[in-house]
Structures are given as C-alpha cells and as structure tokens.
Amino acid sequence: MKTLILLAALLCGTAQAATYSGNQLLTELNGDASTRLGALRFVKGAWDGIELAQTLAGQTAICTPSDVVVGQVADIVRNDLTNRPAVRHEEAVMLVYVSLLKTWPCKVSPSKQKGQQSL
C-alpha cells in the first residue's frame, strides 16, 4: 500500500501526469518519429519513477529484467492500450504501472508468502 501511495505522489505531481491519458499516450506511441520520441520519454520517466518509488518504499512489486530497454516497455504499454480500450481514459502513468506489473510481477517465495500482503 505504501508503494502505491508513494507512486501516486511521485508520478502524479506534475500537471502533465495528472492530465495525460492512455488515449493521448497511445496516439503518440503510434505517431511520427518526433511524436513517438515524446511518448518514449514519458514512458521512460514513468518507469524510472515506478522503480524509484519501489526503492524508497522498500517494496518491490515489479521485477523488470535488467536487459529491458525503453522501446520494449513502450511496445508492451502500446499493446495493453490497444487491447484494453475500456481503460484508455485513465491516467497514462497508472496504465504504464499496470502494464509493467502484469508483465513482470515479482515472484514471491513460499516462505515470504506467509503473512505478506501483495500489492
């Protein structure tokens, strides 16, 4: 729960993050090279913020492999936005978070599962 609160505080603090929807992100991810670059920067910023929030909260829900690149994350987000049109009106930063969480959830060992709440 702390991770989600910290994530929201870090990532939704800017005016753009608060008003930038999944619809806008998908349009930019499918745009020309210049427009796509802006979308890639947004995805990278959201991804960095999510990782920072996890580190600061001392909780890890997303375990992104070390060799993943921003283009790969953007492709995953684009596929999720394309395949789930019902959520595109939501804030883009939270949709990036959900895409990452669905794609690379951390595996909890059986010994840690006992008494530990998942996000």
CORJO-V917703 format. One line per field, one symbol per residue. phi: phi as a letter, one per 40 degrees, with the letter a starting at -180 (. if undefined). Layout:
phi=???
This chain:
phi=.dccccdccccbccccccbcccccccdcccccdccccccccccccccccccccccccgbbbbbcdcccbccccccccdcccccbccbccccdccccdccccccbcccccdccccgbccc
